[in-house]
Amino acid sequence: MGENDKRDAEERSKILLEGRVSEGLYAYSDSMLIENKSAEGIKGTIIVSDVHLGYDYQYADTGIRFLLKGDDSVYSKILQLRKHYSNWLGIEADSIAFNGDIIDDFALKNVESRRSINLFFSRLSLKFRRVYLIRGNHDKMLDTLTLKDNCSISEYVILGHIIVMHGDRSIEELNAKDDMKKKGVNSIIIGHEHPVLRLNDGIREEKYKCIVIFDDVHLGTLISRIYLMPAFNPNIEGTDIMQQSFMSPLLTNAMSKRTRILVHDKNAGNVKGKFLDFGSVDDVKSL
């Protein structure tokens, strides 16, 4: 067994049993948590992608209102995640990062939707010390929101050795390369693609949101790993990972690298962050 195979076997066991994807980085369901070590102890930052607040308000003008109050359900889900990470890891998540496509621009043109989104962040700012809003391709009107002082808008955020960016633009487009080198970044967390794993046995089709890990990635920087996160909004699915067709410039030819597809095991209970590791796309095709 080669060194890469040994490393993969060790990491897979940690992911399958613990939800730990690397040192100081954990995953649960459609979220991740990065440890922050400081003089105050170990805290954590929750990462969620593609929340698309106000998404359900696109139905308001049509008279279809069965999806409304989606922002409330996202808020409740975030607080549940925070409690889970605390119970599971013993780490207080004192900050949260929204990794792009935080809102749908058309939603802010609706008075009721804008009020709901402003209230969402106002409530959340009371629960977290820092709220990071990372701009995505749907966030052109993000600056028009009414935000508290502990909420910040940026193109990316670096936490430890990880850069969190939406994924719709390259590192060069974000002018992030110098900052990444200075801070020793070696991994990226992105969203944008809304990945799902579709399994079809010829009788029925099942769809699962998934986290995808791309290893041995070279982007002309120190980056060696990309974590692709699913959409946090429960009403949004997205790209079939089996089609290997991506929008992000960061994922060009990425599927030729060592890849693993992780699906959260909903039957594992709430104590651990257990995942089902489907391996690579080729592994799934061979099932």
Secondary structure, 3 states (H helix, E strand, C coil): CCHHHHHHHHHHHHHHHHCEEECCEEEECCEEEEEEEECCEEEEEEEEECCCECHHHHHHHHCCCCCCCHHHHHHHHHHHHHHHHHHHHCCEEEEEEEECCCECHHHHHCHHHHHHHHHHHHHHHCCCCEEEEECCCCCCCHHHCCCCCCEEEECCEEECCEEECCCCCCCCCCCCHHHHHHCCCCEEEECCCCCEEEEECCCCEEEEECEEEEECCCCCCCCCEEEECCCCCCCCCCCEHHHCCCCCHHHCCHHHCEEEEEEECHHHCCCCCCEEECCCHHHHHCC
